[in-house]
Amino acid sequence: MLRAAAELTRDLHAPRPLVYWADLLASATIGYAALAAAILIPAIGWALLAGAVAVLALYRAGSFIHELTHIKHSAVPGFRLGWNLLVGVPMMVPSFLYEGVHTLHHARTRYGTVEDPEYLPLALMKPWTLPLFIAASLLAPVALLFRFGVITPLAALFPALRDTVVARYSALSINPAFVRRPPEGPLARQWRWQAAACSAWAITLLTLVATGTVALRAFLIFLAVAAGVAVINQVRTLVAHLWENEGEAMSVTAQFLDSVNVPPPAMLPQLWAPVGLRYHALHHLLPGLPYHALAEAHRRLSATLAPDSPYHRANYAGLPGLVDRLVGSTMTRRGR
């Protein structure tokens, strides 16, 4: 499987800058236009519809943070800066929260272990952990406002607090045991300007709301849309893996089979797993493949590999079946 994946996709590894920029710009434009409509339209029904469009479009735009961690920045010039200015800073999820973190999830000896920032054995935990896992994401916008509007300025003044913030509050991770190391080199420079920009934006936004310059209703709608984005991403995370590893190191094939593809003919994954995230198992097999090449890579592998290949065992029909499997695993665990 590994050999076939490498050979069949050798011509698909070059990112296409026009695709990246067009997709990002279209998603961000639709998202912010819909957010403005949700704020300005007085009719509740139409405002809710606009809010839903804003959530889906901004979620797609935000999902490019995943691509930023894998592509060579020189292959898509200016994309990291553009993404941070368009999405990362306004939504207070700058790329430094993910860069240098997500790659640890792909490290062969770290995946599924206590050193993996993006892994929890959810299938082996209590049933109540699943709704709690989703509910926690509702607080993400408020937590990010506090992180950049309050904690970041304080951390700039007090070195002891700064060390704690770097270690515990500077990563988009789900593993509570994960401790981040201080950034070095180019990432440290990216970290500084992104954190400063997010802090300035958070303080400005809170000040405008406190002085009445920005209406409280508009601010709450912005928070609701941001929370919607966080919830969809958390649901997608919930079904990105089977979460069945108990902490030991896993083989490449085992890591692949613990991950999930939701390929066509399912259509809804285009909304809840955009920018190639519906091919998450394939991504773990070939992490350097750009998102726009994953569908073709999946087609080639599906057509070439024998029916008994492990590749086909990572394909699932859709979200409901994956959620049901995960819930069933937690219930079985409870009965042991």
C-alpha positions as CSV (number, residue, x, y, z in Angstrom):
1,M,0.0,0.0,0.0
2,L,2.8,2.5,0.9
3,R,4.7,1.7,-2.2
4,A,1.7,2.0,-4.4
5,A,0.7,5.3,-2.8
6,A,4.1,6.8,-3.4
7,E,4.3,5.6,-7.0
8,L,0.7,6.5,-8.1
9,T,0.9,10.0,-6.8
10,R,4.4,11.1,-7.8
11,D,3.0,13.7,-10.1
12,L,0.5,15.2,-7.7
13,H,2.7,16.8,-5.0
14,A,3.1,20.3,-6.5
15,P,0.7,22.9,-4.9
16,R,-1.2,25.0,-7.3
17,P,-1.0,28.6,-6.0
18,L,-4.0,29.8,-8.1
19,V,-6.2,27.1,-6.5
20,Y,-5.1,28.0,-3.0
21,W,-5.6,31.8,-3.4
22,A,-8.9,31.5,-5.3
23,D,-10.4,29.1,-2.8
24,L,-9.3,31.2,0.2
25,L,-10.4,34.5,-1.2
26,A,-13.8,33.2,-2.3
27,S,-14.4,31.5,1.1
28,A,-13.4,34.5,3.1
29,T,-15.3,36.9,0.9
30,I,-18.5,34.9,1.2
31,G,-18.0,34.3,4.9
32,Y,-17.5,37.9,5.9
33,A,-20.3,39.1,3.5
34,A,-22.7,36.6,5.1
35,L,-21.5,37.7,8.6
36,A,-22.3,41.3,7.7
37,A,-25.7,40.2,6.4
38,A,-26.4,38.3,9.6
39,I,-25.6,41.4,11.6
40,L,-27.5,43.9,9.4
41,I,-30.6,42.0,8.4
42,P,-33.5,42.6,10.9
43,A,-35.5,39.5,9.8
44,I,-34.6,36.6,12.2
45,G,-35.0,33.9,9.6
46,W,-32.8,35.5,7.0
47,A,-30.3,36.5,9.6
48,L,-30.0,32.9,10.8
49,L,-29.6,31.7,7.2
50,A,-26.8,34.3,6.6
51,G,-25.2,33.2,9.9
52,A,-25.2,29.6,8.8
53,V,-23.6,30.5,5.4
54,A,-21.0,32.6,7.4
55,V,-20.2,29.6,9.6
56,L,-19.6,27.2,6.7
57,A,-17.6,29.7,4.6
58,L,-15.4,30.9,7.4
59,Y,-14.9,27.3,8.5
60,R,-13.7,26.5,5.0
61,A,-11.4,29.5,5.0
62,G,-10.1,28.7,8.4
63,S,-9.4,25.1,7.4
64,F,-6.5,26.3,5.3
65,I,-4.4,26.5,8.5
66,H,-4.0,22.8,8.1
67,E,-2.4,23.3,4.7
68,L,-0.1,25.9,6.0
69,T,1.6,23.3,8.2
70,H,2.4,21.0,5.3
71,I,3.1,23.0,2.2
72,K,6.5,24.7,1.6
73,H,5.7,28.4,1.9
74,S,7.9,29.2,-1.1
75,A,5.6,27.0,-3.2
76,V,2.6,29.4,-2.6
77,P,4.2,32.8,-2.0
78,G,2.6,35.0,0.5
79,F,-0.1,32.6,1.4
80,R,0.7,32.3,5.1
81,L,0.7,36.1,5.5
82,G,-2.5,36.4,3.5
83,W,-4.2,33.7,5.4
84,N,-3.3,35.3,8.8
85,L,-4.5,38.7,7.7
86,L,-7.7,37.4,6.2
87,V,-8.6,34.7,8.7
88,G,-6.0,34.1,11.4
89,V,-6.0,37.5,13.1
90,P,-9.7,38.4,12.6
91,M,-10.9,35.1,14.0
92,M,-8.0,35.0,16.6
93,V,-6.6,31.6,15.4
94,P,-3.2,32.7,14.1
95,S,-1.2,30.0,12.3
96,F,1.5,29.9,15.1
97,L,-1.1,28.0,17.2
98,Y,-0.9,25.2,14.7
99,E,2.5,25.4,13.0
100,G,5.1,23.4,14.9
101,V,2.3,21.5,16.7
102,H,0.4,19.6,14.0
103,T,3.5,18.1,12.5
104,L,4.1,16.3,15.9
105,H,0.8,14.5,15.2
106,H,2.3,13.1,12.1
107,A,5.6,12.0,13.7
108,R,5.6,8.2,13.4
109,T,6.8,7.5,17.0
110,R,4.5,10.2,18.5
111,Y,1.1,9.4,16.9
112,G,-1.4,8.2,19.4
113,T,0.9,8.6,22.4
114,V,0.9,11.0,25.2
115,E,3.4,13.2,23.2
116,D,0.8,13.6,20.4
117,P,-0.9,17.0,20.9
118,E,-3.9,16.0,18.7
119,Y,-4.8,12.6,20.1
120,L,-7.1,11.4,22.9
121,P,-8.3,7.8,23.2
122,L,-11.9,9.0,23.0
123,A,-13.2,5.6,22.0
124,L,-11.9,4.2,25.3
125,M,-13.2,7.0,27.5
126,K,-16.5,7.5,29.4
127,P,-19.6,8.3,27.2
128,W,-20.0,11.7,28.8
129,T,-16.6,12.8,27.5
130,L,-18.0,13.0,23.9
131,P,-20.7,15.7,24.5
132,L,-18.3,17.5,26.8
133,F,-15.7,17.4,24.0
134,I,-18.2,19.2,21.7
135,A,-19.6,21.6,24.3
136,A,-16.1,22.9,25.2
137,S,-15.7,24.3,21.7
138,L,-18.6,26.6,22.2
139,L,-16.4,28.6,24.6
140,A,-13.5,28.9,22.1
141,P,-14.2,32.5,20.9
142,V,-14.4,33.8,24.5
143,A,-11.3,31.9,25.5
144,L,-9.4,33.3,22.5
145,L,-10.5,36.8,23.3
146,F,-9.2,36.4,26.8
147,R,-6.0,34.7,25.6
148,F,-5.1,37.6,23.3
149,G,-6.9,40.5,24.9
150,V,-5.8,39.9,28.5
151,I,-3.2,37.2,28.8
152,T,-1.0,38.2,25.9
153,P,-0.4,41.8,27.2
154,L,0.3,40.4,30.7
155,A,2.7,37.8,29.4
156,A,4.6,40.5,27.6
157,L,5.1,42.2,31.0
158,F,5.8,39.2,33.2
159,P,8.3,36.5,32.0
160,A,7.1,33.9,34.4
161,L,3.6,34.1,33.0
162,R,5.0,34.1,29.5
163,D,6.6,30.7,30.0
164,T,3.3,29.3,31.2
165,V,1.4,30.8,28.2
166,V,3.9,29.4,25.7
167,A,3.8,25.9,27.3
168,R,0.1,25.5,28.0
169,Y,-1.9,28.1,26.1
170,S,-0.3,28.4,22.7
171,A,-1.4,25.3,20.7
172,L,-4.5,24.2,19.0
173,S,-4.3,20.8,20.7
174,I,-6.8,18.4,22.4
175,N,-4.3,16.5,24.6
176,P,-4.3,18.2,28.0
177,A,-1.0,16.7,28.8
178,F,0.8,18.4,25.9
179,V,3.4,21.0,26.8
180,R,4.7,23.2,24.0
181,R,8.4,24.1,23.7
182,P,9.4,27.7,23.1
183,P,9.6,28.6,19.4
184,E,12.9,29.2,17.7
185,G,14.1,30.8,14.5
186,P,11.6,31.9,11.8
187,L,8.6,30.5,13.8
188,A,9.5,32.7,16.8
189,R,9.3,35.8,14.5
190,Q,6.0,34.7,13.1
191,W,4.8,34.0,16.6
192,R,5.6,37.6,17.8
193,W,3.9,39.5,15.1
194,Q,0.9,37.3,14.9
195,A,0.4,37.4,18.7
196,A,0.8,41.2,18.7
197,A,-1.7,41.6,15.9
198,C,-4.3,39.3,17.6
199,S,-3.8,41.1,20.8
200,A,-4.3,44.5,19.2
201,W,-7.4,43.3,17.4
202,A,-8.9,41.7,20.6
203,I,-8.3,44.8,22.7
204,T,-9.7,47.1,20.0
205,L,-12.8,44.9,19.5
206,L,-13.5,44.8,23.3
207,T,-13.0,48.5,23.6
208,L,-15.3,49.3,20.7
209,V,-18.0,47.1,22.3
210,A,-17.5,48.6,25.8
211,T,-17.8,52.1,24.4
212,G,-20.9,51.3,22.4
213,T,-19.1,52.0,19.1
214,V,-19.9,48.4,18.1
215,A,-23.4,47.2,19.0
216,L,-23.6,44.4,21.5
217,R,-25.9,42.5,19.1
218,A,-23.3,42.6,16.4
219,F,-20.6,41.5,18.8
220,L,-22.7,38.6,20.0
221,I,-23.5,37.5,16.4
222,F,-19.8,37.5,15.6
223,L,-19.1,35.3,18.7
224,A,-22.0,33.0,17.7
225,V,-20.6,32.6,14.2
226,A,-17.1,32.0,15.6
227,A,-18.5,29.4,18.0
228,G,-20.3,27.7,15.1
229,V,-17.0,27.4,13.3
230,A,-15.4,25.9,16.4
231,V,-18.2,23.4,16.9
232,I,-18.1,22.1,13.3
233,N,-14.4,21.7,13.5
234,Q,-14.7,19.8,16.8
235,V,-17.3,17.5,15.3
236,R,-15.0,16.9,12.4
237,T,-12.1,16.2,14.8
238,L,-14.4,13.7,16.7
239,V,-14.6,11.5,13.5
240,A,-11.2,12.2,12.0
241,H,-9.8,9.1,13.8
242,L,-11.2,6.0,15.5
243,W,-9.4,7.0,18.7
244,E,-8.7,3.5,19.7
245,N,-5.1,3.6,20.7
246,E,-4.2,3.3,24.4
247,G,-0.9,5.2,24.2
248,E,1.6,2.8,22.6
249,A,3.6,3.6,19.4
250,M,1.8,2.4,16.3
251,S,3.0,1.2,12.9
252,V,2.3,3.3,9.8
253,T,-0.4,0.9,8.7
254,A,-2.0,1.0,12.2
255,Q,-2.0,4.8,12.2
256,F,-3.6,4.8,8.8
257,L,-6.4,2.4,9.9
258,D,-7.0,4.5,13.0
259,S,-7.7,7.4,10.6
260,V,-10.8,8.0,8.5
261,N,-11.6,8.7,4.8
262,V,-15.2,9.8,3.9
263,P,-15.0,9.7,0.1
264,P,-17.7,10.2,-2.5
265,P,-20.6,9.4,-3.1
266,A,-21.2,11.1,0.3
267,M,-21.8,14.9,-0.4
268,L,-22.1,16.5,3.1
269,P,-18.4,16.0,3.9
270,Q,-17.7,18.8,1.5
271,L,-19.2,21.0,4.1
272,W,-18.0,19.5,7.4
273,A,-14.7,18.2,6.2
274,P,-13.6,20.8,3.5
275,V,-10.1,21.5,2.1
276,G,-9.3,17.8,1.7
277,L,-10.1,16.9,5.3
278,R,-12.6,14.2,4.1
279,Y,-9.5,12.2,3.0
280,H,-7.9,12.3,6.5
281,A,-6.5,8.7,6.4
282,L,-5.0,9.3,2.9
283,H,-3.5,12.5,4.3
284,H,-1.8,10.5,7.0
285,L,-0.4,8.2,4.4
286,L,0.8,11.1,2.2
287,P,1.0,14.2,4.4
288,G,2.8,16.2,1.7
289,L,0.0,15.9,-0.8
290,P,-1.8,19.3,-1.4
291,Y,-5.5,19.2,-0.6
292,H,-6.6,19.7,-4.2
293,A,-4.8,16.5,-5.2
294,L,-6.3,14.2,-2.6
295,A,-9.5,13.3,-4.6
296,E,-7.4,12.2,-7.6
297,A,-5.0,10.3,-5.4
298,H,-7.9,8.5,-3.8
299,R,-9.4,7.6,-7.1
300,R,-6.1,6.2,-8.4
301,L,-5.5,4.1,-5.2
302,S,-9.1,2.8,-5.0
303,A,-8.9,1.7,-8.7
304,T,-5.4,0.1,-8.4
305,L,-5.2,-1.6,-5.0
306,A,-6.7,-5.0,-4.5
307,P,-10.1,-5.3,-2.7
308,D,-8.3,-6.8,0.4
309,S,-5.8,-3.9,0.6
310,P,-5.9,-2.1,4.0
311,Y,-6.5,1.1,2.1
312,H,-10.2,0.3,1.6
313,R,-10.7,-0.4,5.3
314,A,-10.2,3.2,6.1
315,N,-13.2,4.4,4.0
316,Y,-16.5,5.2,5.7
317,A,-19.9,6.1,4.5
318,G,-20.5,9.3,6.4
319,L,-20.7,11.2,9.7
320,P,-23.7,9.4,11.4
321,G,-22.1,6.0,11.1
322,L,-18.8,7.3,12.5
323,V,-20.5,9.0,15.4
324,D,-22.5,5.9,16.1
325,R,-19.3,3.7,16.1
326,L,-17.5,6.1,18.5
327,V,-20.5,6.3,20.9
328,G,-20.9,2.5,20.7
329,S,-17.2,2.1,21.6
330,T,-17.6,4.3,24.7
331,M,-20.7,2.4,25.8
332,T,-18.9,-0.9,25.4
333,R,-16.0,0.4,27.4
334,R,-18.4,1.4,30.2
335,G,-19.9,-2.1,30.3
336,R,-16.5,-3.7,30.8
